Amino acid sequence: MPVVENAWRTVRFEPAEIVEPESVEDVQRIVREAAAAGRKVKAVGGRHSMNHVFRTAGVLVDLRRMNRILSVDRETGEVEVEGGLQLGDAIAALDAEGLHLPSLGSWHTQSLAGAVATSTHGSSMTHGSFSDIVTEMEAVLGDGSVRRFGDGDALRAMRCSLGRLGIVTKLKLRLTPAFMLHCEIESGPADAAFAEATERARADEWVNMLWLPDLDEACTRVLTRIDAPERNRAARALERKFTRRSTLSHRLEDVAFFLLGHAYQIAPSWLSDRYAGLVKRAFFDDQGVVDKSYRVFLYDQYREPTENHRLRVIMNVEYAFELDRLEPMLRAMRDLLAEQRRRGRFLNYPRVHVRFAPKRDETLIGLNADRDTAYVGIYVVGSIRPKRQIPLAEAIERLFLEHEGRPHWGKFSYLGPDGHHRFYPGWERFEAIRRDLDPEGVFEEGADALEDLDTFEDPPLGAMLRSIFDRDEYQEIRLL
């Protein structure tokens, strides 16, 4: 049987079959045949999810061939695309039409349907998540029929469906006229940044924060619209910095990161300032850049493809909080991390990322449904003494739940399912719609996506280190 692995090397499973449909009719046939055989069905796009949201023992429907842009209305900004269209392909093609997405995260290799299904987001209190800009959807249901969703609670459920309602074949999205952005990054004491975070998030159109606990500093990244005819020198220099590097230099950097990370865990009091300083320096890569909006949003566009994800395997734990809870939660987290450091436990990738989104009613179970939202994420490297990280990460997640955090539908969790559904007022309505659309449970695996995740307690270090010599672990940088 084929083995499927996600992009981050944190999930592996064996479906009974992998199929790649090219049309809605193909999807209908696949679903009908699977249902008749008693098999479950799941769709997959860019394989970016860090949990089991797309895992199945049945039929895995890879939508990569359903990747067309079907229509573009420049006047309204509304576009219709197929569900398997990769975000990067959509960005490039729609830029040529004079249209941009109003907000983006830092990666572009997800499929649009997958990003919508998991409530993927950027960082803006003006613009919501991917789910929030969807105006209409088409999906193949469990009986093989095709249904169009244009309003009501059924559309709200489909906008963040976790792949549990049907296979999304088409989406309509509302975009914005193309625009340029300027990036400005500043750093200062964490205490002041915590106190100002909520006000700052509401005052600026796009803002996010990186907290460095070891330094007790926070860096704030603010993006502002700018009327500029072209990208500036800083943007061109940033591109050259990464595109002119050799694969050998990336391999050496991965080895250095691995060795320094282990040294940091062995002697954290000696190396914490230097190690955290390197993390801080990377965040400042695009300081002063002026460029097209998507290039500034996608600040990982150069690093992601050139890093060995098997050696730098990342578990990103992210929760969504009510915005007014952010400051007390961060202060409680600072106390928790200080106590854990006294016990000799240090995050092996010492950074905490904070992003924002406004309250929206477009979904039933979107991360920012029903409340202004702050997203807080930690990062754990699976190859750097990960066993020591487990009690620390679990303690952080328990704190997140105490503050009514909602685990990100596409990210990692050490605790697994822990009653987080109770923080969604629309959860019961979502489940009722799921039972109505898929009464036979064709898309229902019967296990929570956060169950049984590999915490790399015993990482395969030999295979991880050998992967440095594997050409497939290092991809070409795609310039959008």
N, C-alpha and C positions, 0 to 999 in steps of 0.2 A: 504493500500500500504506500502511496506517496506521503512524504513527511512535509508538513507545512510549518514554516517558521515566520515569526513576525519580523519587522524591520529592525527591532532592537535586540533580537536574539534572546528574548526573555520568555517566549512562548513557543512550544513545539507540540504538534499533535498530528494524528493520522486520520484524515477523513476517508470514507469508503471510496470517494470519487471526487475529482476536481474537474469542473466543466467551465468552458469559456464561451458563453453565448455571444452572438453578434446582433441579436434583434430581440424585440419584445416577444415575438412568437417563439423564439428559442427558449426564452425564460419560461414562458407558459408551458411548453412541452416538458422542460426539465422538472418543473414543480409538480406537474400532474403525474409524471412517471415516478418521481420520488414518493409522492403521497400514496400512490397505488401500491408501491413496494413497502410502505411503512417506514420510509427513511425520513430523517429530519433534514432540513435545508437551511443553510446560512449563506449570506452574501459577504464578499470581501472585496476591498478596493486596494488601497495602498499598504495594507497590513501594518498600519502605524499604531494600533491599539496595543497597550502594554499589558492587557489582561485577556480573559477568555471570551470577550464579547463576540468574537467571530468563530470560536471553536465549535466544531461539530464532529460527530462520529459518522455522520451521514454524507450528504452531498454538499460540497463547497462550491458556490457559484462565484467565480472570479469575473468581475465585470469589466476588466481592462479593455476588452474589444468594443464595448459600448461607450465610446469616448468622443462623440461628436457634439459640436455646438449646433443646435437646431434652428435657432432664430435669435436675432438681435434687434431691439427697438432702441435706437439711439436717443430718441426724444424722451421716452419714459425711463430709460435705463434698465428695462426688463429684458432678460435673456433666458432662453430655455436650453438646457443641456441634458445630455444623457448621464445616467447615474455613475458610470465608470470613468468619467472624465477626470483626469488628474488635475489637481489644483494648479500646478505650475503651467500645464498646457492651457488651462482656462485663462490664467493671468496674462500670458504672452499674447494669446489670440484676442482677448478682449481689450488689451491695451491698444492694439492696432485699430480697434473700433472707437477708441477714445473713452473707454469705460474702465473703472477700477473698483475693486472691492473696498467698502468703507473702512474695514479693519481686518487685520490678519494676525495669526500667530507667527511663530518664527520658522515654520517649516512649510514646504510646498509640494511634498510627494504624497500627500493623502489624496484619496478620491473625494470629490465633492459630496457624494452621497454619504460616505463614511464620516466626513467632517460634520455634516448636518446631523446625522443619526446620533452622534455622541456629544452634541452641544459644544463643539470646539469653538474657541474664542480667541480674540486678540486682547487688547487692553485699552478700553475707552469707556467712559461714562456717558458718552454721546451715542455711540454705536454699540449694538448688542453682539450676539454670537452669530455664527453661520446660520443656525436655525432660524434666527429672527428676521433674516432677509429673504426667506423663502415665501413666495406668494402662492405657489401651486405645485402639486406633486402628482406623479403617476406611479402606481405600484402594481405588481403581480401578487395576488393574494394566495392563500393556502390551497384554494380549489382550482388555481390556474386562471382565474378570471382577472381582468384588468380593471382597475378603478382609478378614477381621477378625483383628487382631493383639492377643493378650492376654498373651503370655509368651514367653520364650525369646529367642534371638539375633535372630530376625526383628523382634520388637518393639524390641529395643535398636537395631537398624539403622534402623527407621522413626522412632524418636524424634528422630534427627538424620540426615535422609535427603538434604538438599540438593536435594530435588525430583527425585532420580535413581532412585527406586524405584517411584513411582506417584503418583497424585493423592490426597491425603488429603481425605476427605470428612467424616469425623467423628472427634472426639477425646473421650476421657474424661479429666478432670483432677481432682486432689485438692486442694481449697482448705482454708482455715482459717477459723475464726470471725472475724467482723469485729473490728478493733482500731484504736486510736488511737495516733499516734506524736508524739513531741516531737523536734524537730531542734535540735542544738547544734553549732556550728561554731567551731573554734579554729585559730589559726595560730601558727607558730613556725619556728625554723631547720630547713632541709631535712635537715641532718645528723642531728638528733635524731629527726625524723619517719621517716627511712629506718631507723634503728636500732630504732624501736619499732613499725614498721608491722605486722610479722608477729604480734607478741604482741597488739597492739591489735585486729587483725582477728579473732583467736581469742577475745578477751575480750568483745567487743561483738557483739550480734546482727546489727546492720547498721552498716557503716562503709565509707567510701570516702575517698580522699585526692586533692587537687589540688596538684600540684607546680608552682611558678612558677620556672623556671630563672633568669630574668633577675633575680629578687629573692633567689634562693637561699632561698626560703621554701616551706613546705608548709601547706596548710589541710586539716584533718581534719574530716569531717562524720559525726557519730555520731547515729543514730536509736535512740530507746528507747521501749518501750511505756509508755503512761501511761493511767491510769484517769481519763478526762475525759469529761464529758457532751456537750461540743460543742467546735468549733474556737475558738481564742482570738483576741484582738484582732490579734496579729501576722499570723495567717492571713488574716483579713478585710482587713487593710491591704495585704497583698501582692496579693490579688485585685484590690482597687480600683486599685492602682498601675498595673496593666496593662490592666484592662478599661475604664478611663476615658480611656485615651489615644486620640488620633485617628490615622487612617491617615497623615495628613500627618506627625505626629511620628515614626511608624515609618519613613517614607521619609527624613526628615531624619536620623534616627539611622543608617540604612543608608549614606547618603552620607558622614556624618561618620566612620563606621567605615572605609569605603573610603579616604577621604582620609588619615585618621590612620594606617591600616595602611601606606599607601605612604610617608608621611613617616617612619614608624618604620623601614622597610626602607632608606630613603635615609640617615637619620641615627640609627642605633640607639643609639649611645652617649649621645646627648642625650635620647632619648625612651623608652628601655627601661623605666625605673622608672615613668613615668607610664602607658605603654601596659599594662604588666603589672599596674599598680595597678587599672586599669579592669577587667581580666579577673578579678582577685581580688574586686573589689567585687561583680561580678555573682554570684559563687559564694556570697556572703553574703546573697543576697536573702531566703532563707527562714530566717535565723537566728531561733531562738526560737519558730518556728511549732509549734503543736499543731493537728493535724487528723486526718481519716481517713487510714488508712495509705497508700492509693493516691495521695492528693493530695500527701503528703510525698515518696513515692518519685518521683513525676513532676515533678521540679523544673524540667523544661523545658516544662511544659504551657502556660505563658504565653508563653514566648519563641519556641518553635518555629513556631507558626502566624503570628506577626506579623513574622517575619524574611523578607526576600526571598532565597530560596535560589538564585536565578539570579545575584544580585550577590554574595551571601555563600557561594557554592558551596563546600561543605566536603568535603575528603577526610579521613576519619577512619581512621587506620591503627591497628589494635589487635591485640595478640598476647597469648596466654595462656601463663603460665609456671608451673612448679612453684613453690609458695609459698616454699620455702626458698631459691630462687634470686633472690627479689625484691631483697633488699638489695644483694648484689654487682652485680646487673644495673643497678639505679638508680645506684649509685656509678660504674660504668663509663659509663653514659649521661651522667652529669654531666660526667665528664672529656671525653667525646666532644663534648658541646655546647660546653664551654669552648674546646676546640680549634677547633671550627667557627666560634665567634664570633671567634676570633683571625684567621680567614680571611675575616671579614666576612659570615658566613652566620648569620642569626638566624631561628628559626621565626617565620613571620608571624602565627601565633596562639599565643603563648608560654605554653602550658599542657600539662601531662602528667597524665592522669587515671589513677588506680589504683583498681581494684575487686577483689572477692574472691568465691570460691565454693569449697565443700568438694568433696573427692574423691567422685565418684559412679560407680557401675557400671551405671547405667540405660541408657547409650548405648555404642556402639562407637567413635564418632568425635566425641562431644561435646567441647567445649573443656575441660571439667573432668573428662573421663573418666580414671580411674585415678590422679589426683593432685590434692592440694590445690592450688588455683589462684589466682594473682594475674593480673589483666588490666591491661595497661599500654597506654594509647592516646595518640597524638599527633594534632594537628589542623592541616591546611594549608588555607588559603583560596585557591581557584583564581583569584581576580580580583586578588590582591595580589602582583605580581612572582613568579608561580609558577615560572618557569624557574629562578630562583635557589634554589628550595626542593628541586628534584629531587635534586641530589647530597647534600644534607643528609638528606632523608628516606630515600634509599637507604642512606646510611651507618648511620642509625638502625636500619633494617630488618635490615641485615647483622649488627649487634650483637644484635638480638633473636634472630636465627637461631643465632648463636653460643651463646646461652643457652637453646637448645632451645625457643624460643617457637613457639606454634602460631598462625598467622594466623586472625583471626576469619572465619568462613565468610560473614558478611554485610557485611564492611567492605572498605576500599580497600587496595590494595597497589601500591607503586611498583616493586618487584622482580618481581612476577608469581610464577608457580609456581616454587619453588626447592627442591624435594625436601622440603617440609614434611610430607608424608605419613609420613615415617620416624619422626615423633614420636608417632604413634598406634599402639600395639600392636594395636589392633583393626582396622586398615585393611584387611588382607588378608581378614579374615573379612567385613567390610562389602562388599568387592568381590565375594566369592563369593556373598553373599546377593543383591547387585544382579544378578549374572548369572543367578541362579536365578529371581528375580521378574520380570526384564525381559530374557529371553534375546535378543529381537530388537532391543534397544536403542532402544525407542520414546522413552524419556525421557533418552537419552544423547546430548548434543550433540557429543561428541568433542573438546571444547576445555575447558581448565580455566577456572573462573569468574574467576580472577585474571589471565588473559591479556588483552593488548591494551586495557588500561584507559586512558582519556584522562587524561593528567597536566596538561592545560591549559597545556602549554608555550607555546602561542600562544593565549591566551584571547580570545574574541570580546568585547572590552571594550565596543564600541559597543552590541551587543545587551544586554550585561549592564547598562549604564547606562540604556538605554532602558526596561528592564524596571521601573525605578522608577515609571513612569507606568502600569504594567499592573495593573489592579485584581485580577486573578486571582493575582498573586504575594503578596497579603496576605489571609489568611484570618481569619475570626472565631474568637475564642478559645472553645473549647468547655469549659464548666464542668461537670466530672464531679461 
